[in-house]
Amino acid sequence: MAHNPTPAAQDTGSRITSTFSNWLPAAIFIVALIALWEVLARVLHVQSWLLPTPGDVASELINSFSLQMEQAWITLQEILIGFVLAGLLGALLAAAISWSKVIERSLYPIVIASQTIPIITLAPLLLIWVGPEMTSKIIVVVLISFFPVVVSLVDGLKSADEDMTSMMRTLGASKVQLLVKLKLPASLPHLFSGLKVAAVTSVIGAVVGEWVGGRGGLGWLMKVSGPQFKTDRVFAAIFVLSVIAVLLFALVVTIERWALRHHGPAGR
């Protein structure tokens, strides 16, 4: 006797089908670009040290897999620690800015001005102040990643419904209660928008820190491989970095969906 699929199974199947159909055009486009790159590089007889083919990059990735993973682990630690610290710092600064107009006028311009300093010029100073170890790379990640979290969350905290805010104040709600019960849930979409940007910039920050003065990591590997004309190794490291960025972005998206479902404006 045949059994009809349960609603849960049907829902899971429809989500898988929807995800597959949504990402299929992007996958086809990427495969087409890789195929075009491979064909043009071979037809035009481009030297591999100048521009390796995707096949050369894949071969190098396999041959130096242990080296790539060893350096990727160093970079991943810097990215994850820096990303978490950037999220916490950004959230604290945004909460402070939204807490008081005086704090906003005092602190917000400094936060904005901090982004006018080229991070590539600050990284060598961090090497002098902190040393060439992982701490300096984490600081670079934090400095380059906290800003989108601050800006997005400040906008989110200001987007709380004015009528609801007035009603809660009339009922005697304190600033802390307004923040926890109303403003934070309303600002979650904005917060995760900033975190998704920070997830990508944190990878850039780690590479910049390693490039300037690292003793390990994928940024360091690219730095030392370039002068040796190991272009395929450079591209292999770029591929690993791209995978890390995509996975971190996907992790933030997954947490966002869970948080909005249970704690967002629609889930309260």
C-alpha positions, 0 to 999 in steps of 0.5 A, spaced: 500 500 500 502 506 497 503 511 503 502 519 501 508 523 503 507 527 510 506 535 509 513 536 513 516 531 507 512 535 502 515 542 505 522 539 505 521 537 498 519 544 496 524 548 499 529 543 496 526 544 489 526 552 490 533 552 493 535 548 487 531 552 482 534 559 485 541 557 485 541 553 478 542 560 473 548 562 478 551 555 477 550 555 470 553 562 469 559 560 473 561 554 470 560 557 463 565 563 465 570 557 468 569 553 461 570 560 457 576 561 461 579 554 460 578 555 452 581 562 451 587 560 455 588 554 451 586 557 444 591 564 446 596 560 448 597 564 455 603 562 459 601 558 465 605 563 470 601 569 467 594 566 467 593 559 469 587 555 466 582 552 471 585 546 470 592 548 472 588 551 479 585 545 480 591 541 479 595 545 484 589 545 489 590 538 489 597 537 489 598 543 495 592 541 499 595 540 505 599 546 505 592 550 503 588 547 509 594 548 514 594 556 512 587 556 511 586 554 518 590 560 520 586 565 516 579 562 518 581 563 526 583 570 524 576 571 521 572 568 526 575 571 532 575 578 528 568 577 526 565 575 532 569 581 536 566 586 530 559 584 531 559 585 538 563 591 538 558 594 532 552 592 536 555 595 543 556 602 539 550 602 535 546 601 542 550 606 545 549 611 539 541 610 539 541 610 547 542 618 547 542 624 542 548 626 546 552 620 545 550 619 538 552 626 536 559 625 540 560 618 538 557 617 531 562 622 527 568 618 530 565 612 528 564 614 521 571 618 521 575 611 523 573 609 516 577 614 512 583 611 515 586 606 509 587 600 513 593 598 509 596 604 512 594 602 519 596 595 518 604 596 519 603 600 525 599 594 528 605 590 527 609 595 531 604 596 536 602 589 537 607 584 533 606 580 527 602 574 531 595 573 530 592 579 534 594 584 529 590 580 524 584 580 528 585 587 530 585 589 522 579 584 521 575 588 527 577 595 524 574 593 517 568 589 519 565 593 525 562 599 521 557 596 517 554 592 523 554 599 527 551 603 521 545 597 519 544 596 527 543 604 528 538 604 522 534 598 525 534 601 532 531 607 529 526 604 525 522 601 531 514 603 530 513 610 533 506 608 536 508 602 539 514 606 542 509 612 545 504 606 548 510 603 551 512 609 554 505 611 557 505 604 560 511 606 564 517 602 560 524 604 561 529 605 556 532 598 557 525 595 556 524 599 550 531 596 547 530 589 549 522 588 548 521 593 542 527 596 538 532 589 538 527 585 535 525 590 530 532 591 528 534 584 527 533 584 519 538 591 519 543 587 524 543 581 519 544 585 513 550 589 517 553 582 519 552 579 512 557 585 509 561 584 515 562 576 513 565 578 507 569 584 509 572 580 515 575 575 509 578 581 506 581 584 513 584 577 514 588 577 508 590 584 508 593 583 515 597 577 513 599 580 506 602 586 510 606 582 515 604 575 516 608 569 518 602 564 515 595 564 512 592 564 505 594 572 505 601 570 506 601 564 502 599 568 496 604 574 498 610 569 497 607 565 491 607 571 487 614 573 486 616 565 485 611 565 479 607 560 482 600 563 480 596 557 480 598 557 487 595 564 488 589 562 484 588 556 489 588 560 495 583 565 492 579 559 491 579 557 498 578 564 501 572 565 496 569 558 499 570 561 506 567 567 505 561 564 501 560 559 507 561 564 513 555 568 509 551 562 508 552 561 516 549 568 517 543 567 513 542 561 516 542 564 523 538 570 520 532 565 518 532 562 525 532 568 529 527 572 525 522 566 525 523 566 533 525 573 535 523 577 529 517 582 528 513 577 525 515 571 531 514 576 537 
